[in-house]
Amino acid sequence: MFGQSVQETPTILFHEMADGVYLLNRPAESLAPFKHYSALFAGDRARYLGYPHSVVVEQTYPGMRVDKAENTGVWNLVGPSEARI
């Protein structure tokens, strides 16, 4: 990000992610070649927010959207697979 080369790991199995907060991306549907970024809250991080399952938090116009991770489609994990925020 910001001029740095990052590794992307495609096809995330959300139920296999270790507890943590992860940065995700995928192609922006209407703004190619740009990418859409979101945050994955997995395991205890999602429970801390009050969710019993992993969630993806996306910024949408005009606010924020929180969805069950498995219902959000295909994402790429940004950075090494063990990297967490």
C-alpha positions in Angstrom: 0.0 0.0 0.0 1.1 3.6 -0.6 3.7 2.7 -3.2 4.9 -0.5 -1.5 4.7 -3.9 -3.2 2.3 -6.2 -1.3 1.5 -9.9 -1.6 -2.2 -10.9 -2.2 -3.5 -14.3 -1.2 -6.7 -15.1 -3.1 -9.7 -17.1 -1.9 -9.8 -16.7 1.8 -11.4 -19.4 3.9 -12.8 -17.2 6.6 -13.5 -20.1 9.1 -9.8 -21.0 9.0 -8.5 -17.5 9.8 -6.7 -17.1 13.2 -8.2 -14.5 15.6 -7.3 -11.0 14.4 -8.0 -8.1 12.1 -7.0 -8.4 8.5 -6.9 -6.1 5.5 -8.7 -7.4 2.4 -9.1 -6.2 -1.2 -10.8 -7.1 -4.4 -11.4 -5.3 -7.8 -13.8 -2.4 -7.5 -16.9 -3.5 -9.5 -17.5 -0.1 -11.2 -14.1 1.5 -11.0 -11.6 -0.8 -12.7 -8.6 -0.9 -12.4 -9.1 0.3 -8.8 -9.4 -2.0 -5.8 -11.9 -2.0 -2.9 -10.5 -2.5 0.6 -12.2 -3.8 3.7 -11.3 -5.1 7.1 -12.0 -8.7 8.3 -12.6 -9.1 12.0 -12.0 -12.8 12.8 -12.6 -14.9 15.9 -12.2 -13.1 19.2 -12.0 -9.7 17.5 -15.4 -10.2 16.0 -16.8 -11.4 19.3 -15.4 -8.3 21.0 -17.6 -6.2 18.6 -20.6 -8.4 19.5 -20.7 -10.7 16.6 -20.7 -14.5 17.0 -18.9 -15.0 13.6 -16.2 -13.4 11.5 -17.4 -10.1 9.9 -16.2 -7.9 7.0 -16.5 -4.2 7.6 -16.8 -2.1 4.5 -17.1 1.7 3.9 -20.0 2.3 1.6 -21.6 5.6 0.7 -22.8 7.2 2.9 -21.7 5.0 5.9 -20.3 1.7 7.1 -21.6 -1.8 6.4 -20.9 -5.0 8.5 -21.7 -8.4 7.0 -21.0 -12.0 7.9 -17.7 -12.8 6.2 -18.9 -15.9 4.4 -21.7 -13.8 2.7 -19.4 -11.1 1.2 -17.9 -13.0 -1.7 -14.3 -13.5 -2.8 -11.5 -11.4 -1.3 -7.7 -11.2 -1.4 -5.8 -11.1 1.8 -3.3 -8.2 1.6 0.2 -8.9 2.8 1.7 -12.2 4.2 -0.9 -14.7 5.3 0.3 -14.4 8.9 0.1 -10.6 8.9 -2.5 -9.1 11.2 -3.3 -5.6 12.2 
